[in-house]
Amino acid sequence: MKKFAEINSLPNVIQPQSQHHIRHFEYKGNWNQAFFRNPNPIILEVGCGKGEYTIGLGSLYPEKNFIGIDIKGDRIWKGATEAMDKVLLNVAFLRIQAEHINSFFDAGEVSGIWLTFPDPQPRKAREKKRLTSPWFLRRYAKLLKPGSPIHLKTDDRALYMYTLEVIREEGHRLAYHTDHLYEDSSVAEHPLKSIQTYYEKKFLEEGKPIHYIRFSLHAKQ
């Protein structure tokens, strides 16, 4: 209850009154001018959890703006309070359901998306809920600048293979992938290996390989 009370007063957390479609969200198409007050690129972490990547990237790249998206208020509270403690003015958190993302960002307003250890939604009936499903990719395409990268980090091999298949079938541009990130010496330390989520650290302790994909969407979405 203390976290829920505090989150309402945090200036870096946006909590729209409705979690569903909002016809005229105040920052849509206007995040740079009205919220961040700078022209820097905006990067999203969809399903950010406690915001480890949002915080880590915001610290490493002050010339960019980062927004963590999640519906769980207690998770967002952790990232938002840490961002405040570190005075990261280029970091914000948006508390919404990911499927409503297009109500909050305009066409071409976003320059990249990170998906860090999302729920793999293994049941076939819930395929649309996977954050790399064609259904979600069509939504990302409406807000991403052309050629913007999408990053996936996961411990789930089925989601990794599924995403590669979606990229192939949909004709998207695969830039790089590895089924064992921490054994790939060609990958630079920052930020892929230096920033680790709570779950990533747990999986590494268990000896699980971490999979990674970087791709961009084709123009005809």
N, C-alpha and C positions, 0 to 999 in steps of 0.2 A: 504493500500500500504506500509505503514511503517513496518507492521508486516511481510509482504512478503519479504521486503528488508532485514530485520533483520534475518529472519529464514535461509536465504542463508549463513549467516556468523556464525551460531551457530555450534560449533564442536560436539554437542551431537545430531544433527539431520542429518539423512541420507536420501537424496532425489535422488533415482536413476533417470537417465535421461528418461527412459521408464517406464510407469506404467504397462506394459504388461510383457510378458515372457522375462527374461534376461538369456541368456545361461550361462554366466560366471560371476555372481555377485561376487565381490571381497571378501566379507566377508562370503559367504556361506561356511559352514564347517570350518570357521576360525574366528568366532566372538570372541572367548576367547583370542586367541593369537594376532590377528591383531587389534581388536578394544578395548576390555576391558583390555587386557594384564594381565589376571589372569585366573585361571582354574575353577572359581566358576560357579555354575549352572545358566542357563539362563531361565528366566521366561518372558512370553509374556502377554501383555494386548492387546487383539485384539479388535479394535474399541474403542480406548482409550479415544477419545474425548479430553478433556483438561488435561488428564493424571493424574487425582487425585489418582487412585490406583497405577499407575506406580511410582509416587512421594512418596506416602504414604508407599508402600512396600519397596521402595528403602531406605527410611529413617529408617524403622524398621529393615531391614535385610541387613546390609552392606556386609554380607558374600555371597550375591547372586547378580546377575546382572538382570536388568529389562529393557525390551524394550517395549515401547508403540507404537502400530501400528494404523495409521489412515490415511485417504486421505486428510482430511481438514487441510490445512496449518495454518489457523488462530487458530484452536484449539491446534494443536501441538505447536505452538509458545508459548502459555500460559504455557503449561507443561514444555517445554524445557527451557524457561527463568527462571522459578521457580527452576528447577533442577540446573541450573547454579548458581543462587543466593545462593542456599543451598550447593553448591559444592558437589553434588551427582555424584561422578565419576562412580558409578555403574548403572546409569540411562541413557538411550538413547531413541530416537524416530525415527521410520522408516516410512516415508511417502509413502505408497503404498496402492493399493486396496487389501483388505483382501483375495480375491479369488486367488491372485497371490503369496500367502505366501510361496509356495513350491519352488519358484525361489530364495528365499533369505535365507533358512535354510536347512541344510543337515539332513540326517537321524540321529535320536538320539541326535540332538544338543540342544533340548529344554527340560526343566525339569518341565514345568507346564504352563497352560494357564488360564487367567482370562478373562471372558466375563461380563462386567459390564454395565448393562442396555442397551443392544443392541437393535437396531430397531427390533421389533417383526415380521415385514413383515407379517401382518395378512392375506393378500390375498393368497389363495391356489396356484395361478399361480406363486407366488414369494417364495414358500416354500424353494427352493434351496438356496435362499439368507439368510435364517435364519442361524445364526452363530452356531446353534446346530443341523442343518439338517444333515442327513447321508452324504450328499455331502461334507459338510465342515468337518465332523468328519473324513472322509477318508483322507482329506488333513492334518489334525492335526496328524493323526496316522503316517504319513510319516516323521514327524520331531520330535515327542515326544519320549523320552526314555520310555521303557515299564513300565507301572504302574504309570506314571506321572499323577497328578491330573488336572482335568478341573473344574473350578469354574464358576457358573452362578449366577449372582444377577440380579433380574428383578422385576419390579412392575406389569408386564403383566402376569396374571394368565394363559391365553391361551398358551403363550410361555412356561411357567413353566410346564403345563400339557403336552404339546407337547413334551418337552424335556424328561420328565419322560417316555413317551410312546416310544420315539426313543431309549432310553437306554434299556428299556425292550425288544423291538422288535429286536434290534441289538445284544443283549446279552452282553452289557457293564456292568461294575461293579459299582453299585450305592453305594457310601460310606455314604452319608447323604443327607437329604433334609428336608426343612421346608417351609410351606406356610406362616409363619409369623415370620420372623427372630427376630424381636425386642421383641417378646413376648416369645421367647424360652430361658428360663433361663439356659439351658444346654450349650449354645453357649458362648464361651469366648469373652471378649470384643475386643481383638486384633486378626486379623485386620478386621474381618467381620463387627463389629459395630463401631469401632473407625475411620475407613476410610470411608468417604461418598463422593459420587460424587455430582456435582451440581444438577443433576436431582434427585438423591436419597433424598437430603435435601428437595427439592421441593415436592416430593411425600410424604415424612413423614409429612411435614407441612399440606398437604391435607388429612392426615389420611389414606393413602393407605398402605396396608400391603406389606412388601418386602419379596419376595420369594428367596430361595437359594438352589442350588444343587451342590454337589461335587461328581464327578464320575471319573472313568478312563476307557480307552478303552480296549476291549479284544484284544488278540494278533493277531488275524487273520483279520487284516484290509488291 
